[in-house]
Amino acid sequence: MVKNQTTLTFYGGVNEIGGNKILLQDRDTRVFFDFGMSFTAKKQFYSPPYLSPRNEKSLQELGILPNIGGIYKFDPEPQNLDAVFLSHGHLDHSAYLSFIKREIPVYCGETTQTILRTLSSIRHTDLEFNVADIAFNVFRTGTQIQIDNLTVEPIHVDHSVPGAYGFLIHTSNGTIAYTGDFRDHGAKPEMTQEFVEKAAESKPMAIVTEATNMTGATVSNEVEVEAKLDKITKQVDGIVLAEFGYSDIDRLNTFYQIAKKHQRCLAVSLKQAYLLDALRNDVHLKVPALDDDGLLIFRKSKKRYDKWEQGLLERFDGQNKVLDVFEVSKQQCKVVLAVSFYDFEELISLKPTAGSCYVLSASEPFNEEMEIDYGRLVNWLSHYGLPQYHVHVSGHMMPLQLKSALKTVDAKRIFPVHTENAELFAGFMRGLKSQITVTEKNKEYTL
């Protein structure tokens, strides 16, 4: 019997940053919005690589992977899900697609497809990230996707990864808005504004919103970040070590422009170069070409290179484009080197000269894609006399701006996700007309 009701169930993103897994049911239609890896839940039990999950049963036993019948490829039960929609390509929103039955349609933006396919081709296949055989259905703003009696309308938003979307989901009982991860202080705030305006026009019965920055909020934007990086780079005598998200194209473009301004080259890893090359095919993105004089490729010291790495190395063989650590060491004052904390072993051969510095320029590095062991980071920096600058702009909306956006949307109900401070959020938003519901994991909410 078909039930004429619409419900939301939150299987992730509750009391945590990321891990979003939101099930929307409308009559007999069941659709997930995001299906990400929960870094918070995982680190309660595991410490990769020495202690890692052995199989999907381990993940389900510990509550890291929701125990839902009929949606996983390892589950013999008949298919019990109509579609999955991804808001963007960060792993805390997308990685656990690895477990979804391959006959279930997966929808995402074109750029997200590029990022996930590129990651699949360069990462060694593992239990928790294996999406190479997924046939993605891609969309852009303006597309409307019909899933039985649901109409899903993706609308672009600004975030710290390109190709991020929010959604308006038109159900049999009214519209639900889902923000995904968004901000209004990045390089393209007009995209987020468009989402907010269209959400308000739809007069939603509910909005599911990220609420990441309820504590530690900062007032900054990409223009200010560029000015600060400019000032720092101007004064550095040695090498500038820059850590930022490999898929944060806004930040990469900022470092690229600053490096050129100060007669330096930006040297990126083979992994980042491979992703940039793939994203060059997206006409909507501004991405420097690998053969640009202002861009170098940094080859880490290793005995064996994967096939995709060998392809890049052969492509630029003899062009003075690819440098190893010893070649970078000889021209430190001419380089901004993009590094990860996990590349710090290279510092032993690099031997940073006096007057060098390290710039951490990542959004929420301790909670999402780039979790860092801060104590060990400081030990490395202290050993080489490298001061640390933290210059970044968050990938997430700030509290006052979030309240303003939610006031404009004026949904009947608000469900906060992607936050460790839902109670604080509820207290801060209590002046709005909307009913605030502090979400509980695995609980079904009828709209």
Buried (B, 14 or more C-beta within 10 A) or exposed (E): EEEEEBBBBBBBBBBBBBBBBBBBBBBEBBBBBBBBBBBBBBEEBBEEEEEEBEEBEBBBEBBBBBEBEBBBBEBEEEEBBBBBBBBBBBBBBBBBBBBBBEEBBBBBBBBBBBBBBBBBEBBEEEBBBBBEEBEBBBBBBEBEBEBBEBBBBBBBBBBBBBBBBBBBBBBBBBBBBBBBBBBBBBBBBEBBBBBBBBBBEBEBBBBBBBBBBBEEBEEBBBEBBBEBBBEBBEEBEBBBBBBBBBBBBBBBBBBBBBBBBBEBBBBBBBBBBBBBBBBBEBEEBEBBEBEBEBBBBBBBEEEEBBEBBEEBBEBBEEEEBBBEBEBBBEBBBBBBBBBBBEBBEBBEEBEBBEBBBBBBBBBBBEBBBBEBEEEEBEEBBEEBEBEBBEBBBBBBBBBEBBBBBBBEBBBBBBBBBBBBBBEBBBEBBEEBEBEBBBBEBBEEBEB
